[in-house]
Amino acid sequence: MALVGTTSETVFAGAGELPVPAYSSSCINTGIFRRNALITIGSIQVISYFASDGRIAILCRSVKTGQFNEALFLDSKMSGRMIGDGHQAVNIGYSADGYVHVIWGCHDTKDPKYTKLRWPDLNIVSEGLVSRDIDVSRLSYPQFYGTPMDLKLLFRRDSAEGADNPYDQCIWRYDEEGGAWSSLQNPLITFPPAPQLAYMNGMGESGDTIAIAYTIRRYDIMDVSDVHMRVK
């Protein structure tokens, strides 16, 4: 079973150095939106992050040795300006059909970066989101949730700061048989127009019930005091 965890600057202290320098030195992902940068598949940990040159680095290590192997680099390269805006986090997930999923470069973007790799050789199988009858444009803050048997992707849609239109929080489910993503509930939650922006804190499931925790930020007054919970 793959365990999806949140990382911090201290995760790797005394447990092996990264052979490829990260863009933000000791941080995995960016300093603000740090989600799903590290997963464990059996006895192997897989980590993804922006290298110092803007490429996506993917490394593996045994949980017993703590030493990372040589990095695999995805071809896509992002500029320092894009990575440095604090929103361009890298996220990885694992599905029970034997694939590692990597998504990044999503900040109200029309071209989300997504790659599916075969486990354990990490050969690239496909690039670009394959979805069924759902809009993959203008996505922000994607996060993988769930188990390998039921992998889900949570994200925000049409949510640029200052936009005067309502925006949605959506959730997709990965279909192992077809190898594509389909809408589980779209929208999951619809929010009013800015200046109120919702930021997901986490998701939990119990049977047919999904609980979503999020924080409302008013960017006009920089207030982040309101924390909310929705059950769907």
Helices and strands as residue ranges (DSSP letters): E 3-5, E 38-41, E 44-50, E 55-62, E 72-77, H 80-83, E 91-95, E 99-104, E 107-109, E 113-118, E 124-127, E 139-147, E 150-157, E 167-175, E 180-191, E 196-206, E 209-218, E 223-231
